[in-house]
Amino acid sequence: MDTNSTPKRVLCPPIFFFHSNNAFGQCTLSSMIDLTETLVKWEPIEGISFDFISADVFSRHLDVWVRLVDGRVDVPEHHDLIFQFSRVAGFAVHEEFAHPAQGTVWGREPVISPECRATFPCLIVTGSQWFKSIGAEIEINYQGAKQYRLCTNFPVVDVISSAAPTVRWHVRSKSAQEVPGPPWLGHDPVRAGERSQMS
């Protein structure tokens, strides 16, 4: 795949995709399952107290932009959570029940709170088979890389990056038709009402 081509928007299909200066190739689903995978709650910004309905994912070579979509119906305005990753070694998008680790981490995921038992949306993953399978490449070109997992009610997004992402809230009215997008598509990266915080 030509990683310098026009950025593509990924809504929710169960795909698996790598990009790098050295092609990693594709892993089979079974090769990513690892019973030793560990999930740790990651709180990159204050205020994560609810789960997200879906996600938008855009990529451009080493950059990945993710919006976790607030789909609550009982609030006057929505709070979407936006991540800007750089130095990305690879990323994957799966439908929730098609995620290759789903059967091995079920019941072990950190939850939002005792009152909200949904999986916490932001996780750090260690010991995954995917990360191990490209460990040599990461050691050479992406030293210090971490695997991030962003969980919603539909897609689950995994990102391996050697740079901590920028994380911010995007506040929008429930009726708003315009949604944010990555800056390389010409969208204003910071709009009125947004609050930014580096992870």
Residue pairs with C-beta under 8 A, 6 or more apart in sequence:
1 17
1 19
3 19
3 61
4 61
7 58
7 59
7 60
7 182
7 184
7 185
8 58
8 59
9 56
9 57
9 58
10 56
10 57
10 58
10 59
10 93
11 54
11 56
11 57
12 54
12 55
12 93
12 95
12 154
12 155
13 93
13 95
14 93
14 94
14 95
14 98
15 92
15 93
15 94
16 26
16 27
16 29
16 92
16 93
16 94
17 26
17 59
17 90
17 91
17 92
17 93
18 24
18 25
18 26
18 89
18 90
18 91
18 134
19 59
19 61
19 62
19 88
19 90
20 89
20 90
20 137
20 141
21 141
22 137
22 141
24 89
24 90
24 134
24 137
27 129
27 130
27 133
29 100
30 100
31 129
31 130
31 133
32 100
32 101
32 128
32 129
32 130
32 133
33 100
33 101
33 103
33 104
33 129
34 101
34 104
34 127
34 128
34 129
34 132
35 104
36 127
37 101
37 104
37 105
37 125
37 126
37 127
37 128
37 129
38 125
38 126
38 127
39 105
39 108
39 109
39 110
39 123
39 124
39 125
39 149
40 110
40 123
40 124
40 125
40 126
41 110
41 120
41 122
41 123
42 120
42 122
42 123
42 124
42 148
43 122
44 83
44 122
44 165
44 167
44 197
44 199
45 81
45 167
45 168
45 169
45 197
45 199
46 197
47 79
47 169
48 81
48 112
48 120
48 121
48 122
49 112
49 113
49 116
50 70
50 72
50 112
50 116
50 118
51 112
51 116
51 118
51 119
51 121
51 151
51 152
51 153
52 68
52 69
52 70
52 71
52 80
52 81
52 121
52 151
52 152
52 153
53 69
53 70
53 71
53 152
53 153
53 154
54 68
54 69
54 71
54 152
54 153
54 154
54 155
55 66
55 67
55 68
55 69
55 93
55 150
55 152
55 154
55 155
55 157
56 66
56 67
56 69
56 179
56 181
57 64
57 65
57 66
57 91
57 93
57 155
57 157
58 64
58 65
58 66
58 181
58 182
58 185
59 65
59 88
59 91
60 182
60 184
62 86
62 87
62 88
63 84
63 85
63 86
63 88
63 182
63 184
64 83
64 85
64 88
64 91
64 159
64 161
65 82
65 83
65 84
65 85
65 181
65 182
66 82
66 83
66 85
66 150
66 157
66 159
67 80
67 81
67 82
67 83
67 170
67 179
67 180
67 181
68 80
68 81
68 82
68 83
68 121
68 150
68 152
69 78
69 80
69 152
70 78
70 79
70 80
70 81
71 78
71 153
72 78
75 174
76 173
76 174
77 171
77 172
77 173
77 174
78 171
78 172
78 173
78 174
78 176
79 169
79 170
79 171
80 169
80 170
80 171
80 172
80 179
80 180
81 121
81 167
81 168
81 169
81 170
82 167
82 168
82 169
82 170
82 180
83 148
83 150
83 159
83 165
83 166
83 167
84 165
84 166
84 167
84 182
84 189
85 91
85 148
85 159
85 161
85 163
85 165
86 161
86 163
86 165
87 142
87 145
87 161
87 162
87 163
88 159
88 160
88 161
89 134
89 137
89 138
89 141
89 142
89 145
89 160
89 161
89 162
90 130
90 134
90 159
90 160
91 157
91 158
91 159
91 160
92 130
92 157
92 158
93 155
93 156
93 157
94 100
94 155
94 156
94 158
95 154
95 155
95 156
96 102
96 151
96 152
96 153
96 154
96 155
96 156
99 156
101 128
109 119
109 120
109 123
109 151
110 119
110 120
110 123
111 117
111 118
111 119
111 120
112 118
112 119
112 120
112 121
118 153
119 151
120 151
121 150
121 151
121 152
122 148
122 149
122 150
122 151
123 148
123 149
123 150
123 151
124 146
124 147
124 148
124 149
125 131
125 147
125 148
125 149
125 158
126 147
128 147
130 147
130 158
130 160
131 138
131 147
131 160
134 160
138 145
138 160
138 162
142 160
142 161
142 162
143 162
144 162
145 160
145 161
145 162
146 160
146 161
146 162
147 158
147 159
147 160
148 158
148 159
148 160
148 161
148 165
149 156
149 157
149 158
149 159
150 156
150 157
150 158
150 159
159 165
164 198
164 199
165 199
166 196
166 198
166 199
167 197
167 198
167 199
168 190
168 194
168 195
168 196
168 197
169 194
169 195
170 180
170 191
170 193
170 194
171 193
171 194
171 195
172 178
172 179
172 193
180 187
180 191
181 187
182 189
183 189
190 196
